[in-house]
Amino acid sequence: MKVAFVGKGGSGKTTLSSLFVRHLARRGLPVVAIDADINQHLGVALGLDEERAARVPALGDHLDAIKDHLRGDNPRITSTAAMVKTTPPGAGSRLLRLRGDDPVHALGHEVDGITLLATGPFNDDDLGVACYHSKTGAVELYLNHLVDEPGEYVVVDMTAGADTFASGLFTRFDLMFLVAEPTRKGVGVYRQYTDHARDYDVAIRVVGNKVQDDEDVAYLRAHVGDDLLTYVGQSSAVRALDQGRSGVVLEERNESALDLMLAEVDARAKDWDAFQRQAVEFHVKNARSWANRAVGEDLEKQVDPGFRFPVAYAR
C-alpha cells in the first residue's frame, strides 16, 4: 500500500510518519520510507545521526538513471529525455517491486529494517532556478511504476501544505494521513486538502497531533467530523526518540493510535485500473500544459491504452 503523510509545517507529520514506519518495521513488515519534504528530516526521525542522514543519496540527483531504467524498451517513449515525471508505464516499461534489485532501491539506506529513500534537499544550484517538483518527480515516477503487493508498504513524508496538488502525485496514494493540530491553522489545511481531492476519489483520514485533552479532541471532531481517525497525545517517548535515545517504548494510547492507522491502511481497496487511469489523466494534463513544449514532442503518444498492471490478486 502507498501511504502519504501530509499537513501544515510544524504539525508533526515527519514525527508521525517516522512512528508509523517504525511501527511497521517492528512487526517485520516490508517498508520503504521516502523523505519527500523540502526540509529533509525523516532520516534523523528514524534514528540516523545528521551526518549519516545527509549521506543518503538524493533521488533527484539520479533522475536520468531512474528514467532510463523505467523506460526499458517501451517504444512509445522516444528517449530518456522525453520521459517526464508523469509518464505512465506501458508495454516494455520496467516495473518495480518493493525493495527490488533496481537503480531506485539501490539508492536506499537501510536502518532498522527500513529502506529509506530521499528526494534530497534544495542546494545552492537550485535556488532561483528550480522548484521542488524537480526533486519529487523521481517519487512520482517511482510510485507510477511500483507494483506493491498486499502487506508491503511505501510511506512518503510529503512537503508541507497543499503543494502536493501541484502535480498528480496526490493521486498516487492508497491513503493520505493528514496530520492536524487542534488549532484553526491545523484544520485549515484539512479544508484545502478535501477541497482539492474531492473530485479524485482520494482517501484522506485525519490524525490529530499534540492533543492534550478531551476539548482538543472535540475541537478536531467539530471541524473534520468522521474523517478524524485517531489522535496522538503529548508524548515523553516521542521526545526521547527526537533526542536520539534508543530502546524507547511508546505510550499505550499512542501505540493504539498506530494500530488503528495500520488497520485503516490494510482495509483500503486496491484499484489498479483507477490508479493507471489517473496517471494517464494527469500525464495528458501536464503534456498539454507544459511538457510538450518543454520536450518538443507530443507526449500524449506515450500513453499505452492497452496497458494493465500485472497483478494476480484483487483487493
N, C-alpha and C positions, 0 to 999 in steps of 0.2 A: 504494500500500500504506500502511496505517496502522500506525505503529510507536510503541511506548511504551518509555521508559527508566525503570526503577524500581529501588529499592534503599533501603537504610537511609541515614539522614542522614550525610553525610560520606564516603560510599562513592565519590564521584566521578561520579555519574550525570549531573550537569549538564555536567561536563567532557567525558565520553564522548559524550553526546548532541550537544554542540556540535561535537566532532571528526567525528562521523558526518554531521551536517548539512553541514559544510564539505566533507567527502569527496564527498557527492552533488553539491554546487554546483560543485565543481571539474570535475566530469565533465559539466557542463551539464545536469544532470537537474533537472526542476522540483520544488522542495521548499518546503513550508510547515513552519516550526518554531514550536511552541507552548510557551510557558512556562506550565505549569500547576502549578508548585510554589509553595507558600505563601511561600517565600523566592525572590524573583524575581531570578535571576542569569543566565539564559540569554542575554539581550541582551548583557551585558558579556562573557560567554564567547564570543560570536560576533564580538566586536571593537568593540562600541559603548562609548563612554565612559559613565560613570554618569549624566550629565545627559541624554544622548540616550536611553539605555535607559529612564530614568524617564518620558520623554515618549511612549513607545509607548502608544497608547490601550488602556485596560483593557476587555476584552470584557464583564466583569461590569457595567461602567457603562452598557453599551448593550444590555442583555439584552432590554428591551422591544422595541427596534427590530429586533433579530435575530429574536425570536419573531414579530413582525408580518410580517416578510418571509417567513420559512419557512412560516408558516401559509397564506399565499396565499389561495385560496378553497376550502380544504378544509372541506366542510360539517360534518364530524364535530367540528371544533374550534370551539366556540361563540364564543370571544373570545380575544384575546391573553392576557388574564389567566388563562384556563383552560388555557393551554399551560404544561406543566411540563418539567423537564429531561429526562424520559424519554419525552415524547410522540413517538411514531414517525411517520414520514411516511405519507401516504395519498394517495388521488386528490385532486388540487387543491393539494397541498403544493408549495412551491417547493424543488427540489433544487439543490444546489450543485455546481459544477465547480471543480477546483483552481485557485486564483488567478483566479477568475472576477470578473465585474463585479457585485458584490453587497455588501450592507451589512456582511458579516463581513470579507471580504478587504479592503474599503476601510479597515478599521482596522489593516491590516498596515503594518509598517515594512520597507522594502527595505534589505537590507545584503548586499553582495557576491553578488547573485543569489539571495538567500534572502528569502522573505517571512516576517517574524517577527510572530506574534500573541502576546498576553499576556493572561492572566486578570486580572492586576492584583493588587497586594498587599493585605493587610489594612490598613485605616486606622482612625483613631480612632472613626469612626461604627460600625464593625463590632464592636469589642471588647465582649464580654459579651452581644451580641445576635444574632450570626450565626456560622454555621460556614463553613468554607472551601468547602463544596459549593455555597454560593450563588454562588461565583465559577466553579467548574469546571462548573456546569450549562451554561454557554454552550459549553464544549468538547464536552460530551456531545451537545447539540443539533446542533452543527456536524458532528460525526462521524456522527450518525444520518442526516443529510441530505446527506452528501457522496458523490458518485459519482466515485470515483477510478479513473483508467484505468491500464493497465499502464505502468510507467516513470514514474509520478507518486508522490510520497512526502509523507506527513504524519508528522512526528516530534514526539512530545509528551514533554517533560520533566515527569514526574509528581511529585507531592508525595511526601515520604519515607515509608518504612514501608509498612504494609499498608492504609493509608487508602483506596487505590484501590477496595477491595472494599466500601466503604460505599454504593456505588450500582452500577448496571450498566455503569459506564464501563469496567471492566476487560474486558468482552466486545466492546468496540468496535474492538479492535486485531487486525490480522492476525498480529502477533508482538510479544511483550514481551521486551526485553533486560533481564535482571536483573543489575545491576552489583554484584559481590560482592568484598569484600576477603578475603584468605586468613586470616580470623580466625573465632572462634566466633560473634561477633556478625554478621559478614558472611554466613555460611551460615545463621544463624538466620532471617533474613528470607526466604531461599530456601525454607525449610521452611514458613513461613507462606504464602507465595505458592502453592506447589504444593498445599498442603492446601486452600486456598480455591478454587483454579482447577480442581481435579481433575474435578469434575462438569460443567464448562462448556466443555470442549474448547478451552481457552485455551493457545496455544503459548507456552512460556517457554524461552528459551535464556539461559544464564549467561555473562556476560563478566567474567572476573577482572580486577581492577584493583589497581594498586600492587604488582604481583608483582615480587619481587626475584630469585628463583632457582627451581631445579627443585623444591625442597622446598615452596615455595608452590604451585606447580602441582599437585604430588602431593596436597597438603592439600585443595585445591579439588576435585580429581578424586575423592578419597576420600569427600567429603561431598555432591557433587552428581552424580557419575557422568557419564553420557553427555550430560547437559544442559549440561556445560561446552563451549561452542563455541570460545572462544578467550580470550586474555588480553592485557592491555596492561601493559607493564612501566614501571618508573620512567623518566621522560622529561624531558630538559632542554628539548626542543622544547615540550612542554606547559607547562612552567614559563615559557618565554619568551612563549608565547601568553597565559598568565594575566597576565603583566606588561604586556601590550598591545603587544608588539613585532610588526611585520609582516614578511612575507617569510620566515617560519619554515617549514622543511621537517621533517616528522615523520620519525622514525627508520624504517628499512625494516621492521623487525619489527612495529612498531606500525601502520604503513601496511598491512601484510599482514593484520593483525587486522581492520582496517576493510573490506578487500576481502572477507574471509570473512563478515563481518556483512552486507554488501550482498548477497552471493550467497545467504545464508540467507534474507534477506527476499524476494528475487526468486524463490526456489524455493517459496514458500508458495502453496498453492492458495487461490483466492478463492471463497467460497461465499456468494453474496448471499442465498439463501433462509435459510441459517442465521443470517446477520447480522440479517435482519429478524425472524426468529423469536425470537432472543434479545432484541432490542429490545422486542418485544411482551411477552415473558415478564417482563422487569424493569419495564416500564411497568405491567402489571397488578399486580405485587407492590407497587410503590410506591403505586399508586392505592388498593389495599386497606389498606395500612399507614398512610398519612398524607395522600396527595394529595387523595383525595375529600373528606376533612374540611376540608383547607386551602382548597380551591377552592369547595366547596359543591355539587358535582355529581358524577355518576358518570363518571369519566374513562376507564373501560374502553370506553365508547362511542366513544372516539377511535380505537380500533383498526379499521383497514380490512382485513378478512380477504382481500380480493382484490388487495391492493397487491403489485406486484412492481417491483423496481428496473429502470429502462430501460437495461439493459446489453446490448450487442450482441456480447459476446465471452464466452468461458468459459475459466477457468484450471484 
